[in-house]
Amino acid sequence: MQRLVRGIQGFSLILFIWISTEVIPFPPDLRALPSFFTLRALLGIHPVLGEIPTWVWIFIAFFSLGAALWPARNQPIQRWTTGLIVCGLLGIPLYVLFKGESWGSYLWSFHLLTFMGANLWIRDPDYLYAALLGGACFDLIAASRALAQGLATIPQFYARAVSPTTITVVDSAFAVAVFILWIAPIRRETPKAAGNLGDSSRVVWRNEAPPSS
């Protein structure tokens, strides 16, 4: 159960990043998003989802961020991890201001700072794997939508124009690799010395006198 909760919290981090990247900069609702964006796929589930205003998505985004950082609530605040998260959040207003620029997609890379800060603070493998898998799947949805629409390229945080076919191949391979690493069993062998101790009643502790005959 604990692993499932950590996985959900890791996915919440990715949900925050995607809403911050796709919905917040494009008011008033999902219908204003570029056609290939991942969250625009929600319109195919039910048209009413497209009428949810941006301010509601902002609430959902920061609720997701709160859920993502919840595991760190009892940990001491670390200046460098907190600094990474805060610097990452600065990418949101910057992208809102410059999303119309041809180089605007590079500002998505700010979210990598939020991703690294949260994972370095929480340090949980299930959290990390869920976030990586969620990110790959979300990016894969965007690439598949671009392919279906016949788009030649779509922007990424590392390049202004990348082939959707390339993104599909890379994201698919990455998702499979992460999934395998996540579910791979870890076998822990019991030390052989522990099996030679026999019954605990036969063990004589260092500070304990042996039983008198």
Secondary structure, 3 states (H helix, E strand, C coil): CHHHHHHHHHHHHHHHHHHHHHCCCCCCCHHHCCCCCHHHHHHHCCHHHHHCCHHHHHHHHHHHHHHHHHHHCCCCCCHHHHHHHHHHHCHHHHHHHHCCCCCHHHHHHHHHHHHHHHHHHHCCHHHHHHHHHHHHHHHHHHHHHHHHCCCCCEEECCEEEECHHHHHHHHHHHHHHHHHHHHCCCCCCCCHHHHCCCCHHHCCCCCCCCCCC
